[in-house]
Amino acid sequence: MQFSHSDAIWQAFPELRAGALCADGIDAAADVEEAVASFSAIAGARLAEAQESEFPEIQAWRRGFSRMGLKPTQYRSASEALLRRFRQECVLPRLHPLVDLCNAISLAFAIPVAVFDTKEIAGDLQVRHATGHETYLTFGGQSEHPEPDEVIFADGEGRAHARRWTNRQSGLSAVRETTRSVLIVAEALHAGAGEDTARLVATLAEALARHWPVTVATAALSRASSRFELQA
């Protein structure tokens, strides 16, 4: 399985930098509360100084959404949505140890982090523009078709695993109790995105190793090095 961004995405967003990680050996029994609290505290300290809308990482995604023809206060990047909820409620709901950990790291870095169950991905996964014929499964079980030219995560069978790029993932490949192998992707558009996504992925790899007996592989993605071959 290969993960990549299409040439058209790199042409439209040359400032994009991404980090990817695949891990095998996940389960739902790990206790990540201490790590979640630590990463959440980092976000809390930053939010005490400024609202998330003032963060350069969030501002860059807002500009990106505007370039995609989306109103950025209607469709927010996943990291902005998490930060906004955390600022208002001071806590995020607990869903699964891996998802909780990734959400907390996303808070700390203000960078979107997507987590996919690789068993639910057919063939390769690519961030690309939609044709309008792809199918997307909501968390409520409804099937949708992304708009033509919408940026999606699409697999080899034309299934969209995320809509509006970093806005909303699909219920199809969401992490659940039976998940064992995952692909995790962090993407950023701000100045310094390469260094920050690399640091995020290294932090995540270390956190995973502390909580699960995982086998991990990572990659830093840019236009010059745009493909990640996942372990079999």
C-alpha positions in Angstrom: 0.0 0.0 0.0 1.2 3.5 -0.9 0.2 6.9 0.5 0.8 10.0 -1.6 -0.5 13.4 -2.7 -1.4 14.0 -6.3 0.8 16.2 -8.5 -2.2 18.6 -8.7 -2.2 19.0 -5.0 1.5 19.8 -4.9 1.1 22.3 -7.7 -1.8 24.0 -5.9 -0.1 23.9 -2.4 3.7 23.9 -2.9 4.0 24.9 0.8 2.5 21.7 1.9 4.6 19.4 4.2 3.4 16.2 5.6 4.5 13.4 7.9 3.2 9.8 7.8 3.5 6.9 10.1 2.3 3.3 9.9 2.1 1.1 12.9 1.1 -2.5 13.5 0.2 -3.9 16.9 -2.5 -1.5 18.1 -5.2 -2.5 20.6 -7.8 -0.8 22.6 -6.5 -1.6 26.1 -3.7 0.9 26.5 -3.8 3.6 29.2 -2.8 6.8 27.5 -4.4 9.2 30.1 -1.0 10.6 31.4 0.2 11.3 27.9 -3.1 12.9 26.9 -3.0 15.1 29.9 0.6 16.2 29.1 -0.1 17.1 25.5 -3.4 18.8 26.4 -1.5 20.9 29.0 0.7 22.2 26.2 -2.3 23.2 24.2 -3.9 24.8 27.3 -0.9 26.9 27.9 -0.9 28.2 24.4 -4.6 28.9 24.4 -4.1 30.9 27.5 -2.0 33.3 25.4 -4.2 33.5 22.3 -7.2 31.9 20.6 -6.6 29.1 18.1 -7.6 31.4 15.2 -4.4 33.4 15.9 -2.1 30.4 15.6 0.0 30.5 12.4 -0.7 26.8 11.8 -4.5 27.4 11.9 -4.3 30.6 9.9 -2.4 28.7 7.2 -5.2 26.1 6.9 -7.8 28.9 6.8 -6.0 30.4 3.9 -5.8 26.9 2.3 -9.6 26.3 2.8 -10.3 29.7 1.2 -8.2 28.7 -1.8 -10.3 25.6 -2.1 -13.4 27.8 -2.3 -14.5 26.9 1.2 -15.6 29.4 3.9 -13.0 28.7 6.6 -15.3 29.5 9.5 -17.9 27.0 8.2 -15.5 24.2 7.3 -12.6 24.1 9.8 -9.5 21.9 9.7 -9.6 19.1 12.2 -6.9 20.7 14.4 -8.9 24.0 14.6 -12.1 22.1 15.4 -10.3 20.2 18.2 -8.7 23.3 19.6 -11.9 25.2 19.5 -13.8 22.4 21.4 -10.9 22.1 23.9 -10.9 25.8 24.6 -14.6 25.8 25.2 -14.9 22.6 27.2 -11.4 22.0 28.6 -11.5 18.4 27.6 -12.1 16.2 24.6 -14.3 13.1 24.6 -12.6 9.7 24.9 -13.0 7.5 21.9 -10.2 5.0 21.6 -6.7 5.1 23.2 -5.0 5.7 19.9 -7.5 8.3 18.7 -7.3 10.1 22.1 -3.5 10.2 21.9 -3.5 11.5 18.3 -6.1 14.1 19.2 -4.0 15.3 22.1 -0.9 15.5 20.0 -2.9 17.4 17.3 -3.9 19.9 20.1 -0.3 20.3 21.2 1.0 21.0 17.7 -2.1 22.7 16.2 -1.7 20.4 13.2 -4.3 18.1 11.8 -3.7 14.4 12.5 -5.7 11.7 10.6 -5.8 8.1 11.7 -6.9 5.3 9.3 -7.5 1.6 9.8 -5.5 0.2 7.0 -7.6 -2.9 6.7 -10.5 -0.7 5.4 -8.4 0.9 2.7 -8.5 -0.7 -0.8 -5.2 -0.4 -2.7 -3.3 2.9 -2.5 -4.5 6.0 -0.6 -4.0 9.4 -2.3 -4.9 13.0 -1.4 -6.4 14.3 -4.7 -9.3 16.2 -6.2 -12.6 14.3 -6.4 -14.3 13.5 -9.7 -17.7 13.6 -7.9 -18.2 9.8 -8.4 -16.5 8.7 -5.2 -18.4 7.5 -2.2 -18.0 8.7 1.4 -19.5 7.0 4.5 -20.4 9.3 7.3 -20.1 8.2 11.0 -23.9 8.0 11.0 -23.8 5.4 8.2 -25.1 7.7 5.4 -23.4 7.5 2.0 -22.4 10.8 0.3 -20.6 11.8 -2.9 -17.9 14.5 -2.6 -18.2 17.5 -4.8 -16.2 17.5 -8.0 -12.7 19.0 -7.4 -13.1 18.7 -3.6 -9.9 17.6 -2.0 -10.3 14.1 -0.6 -8.4 11.1 0.6 -9.3 8.4 -2.0 -8.4 4.7 -2.2 -8.1 2.4 -5.2 -11.9 1.7 -5.2 -12.9 5.3 -5.3 -13.9 5.5 -1.7 -13.3 8.8 0.1 -11.7 8.3 3.5 -11.8 12.1 4.3 -13.7 15.0 2.8 -12.6 18.6 2.3 -9.0 17.5 3.0 -8.5 17.9 6.7 -12.1 18.7 7.6 -13.8 15.4 8.2 -12.8 11.7 8.1 -15.0 8.8 7.0 -16.6 6.3 9.3 -15.4 3.5 7.0 -11.8 3.5 8.1 -12.2 5.0 11.6 -10.3 3.3 14.4 -12.3 0.9 16.4 -11.7 -1.8 19.0 -10.7 -4.4 16.3 -8.1 -2.1 14.7 -4.6 -3.4 14.7 -2.8 -1.6 11.8 -3.0 2.1 11.1 -1.8 4.8 8.8 -1.4 8.2 10.6 -1.0 11.4 8.5 -0.1 14.9 9.7 -0.3 17.8 7.2 0.6 21.5 7.5 0.8 24.6 5.3 2.5 27.2 7.6 6.1 28.4 7.5 8.2 25.8 9.3 5.7 23.1 8.4 8.4 20.6 7.5 10.2 20.8 10.8 6.9 20.8 12.8 5.4 17.8 11.0 8.7 15.9 11.4 8.7 16.7 15.1 5.1 15.7 15.5 5.7 12.3 13.8 8.8 11.6 16.0 6.8 12.5 19.1 4.0 10.3 18.0 6.3 7.3 17.2 7.8 7.7 20.7 4.4 7.8 22.3 3.2 4.8 20.4 6.2 2.8 21.5 5.6 3.6 25.1 2.0 2.3 25.0 1.9 -0.5 22.5 4.3 -3.2 21.2 4.2 -1.7 17.8 6.3 -1.9 14.6 6.6 1.6 13.2 7.7 3.1 10.0 7.7 6.9 9.2 8.2 9.3 6.3 8.5 13.0 5.7 6.6 14.0 2.6 7.3 16.9 0.3 7.0 17.5 -3.4 10.5 16.2 -3.9 9.7 13.0 -1.8 6.0 12.5 -2.1 5.3 8.8 -1.6 5.2 6.6 1.4 5.3 2.8 1.0 3.7 1.2 3.9 5.0 -2.0 5.5 3.2 -5.2 4.3 
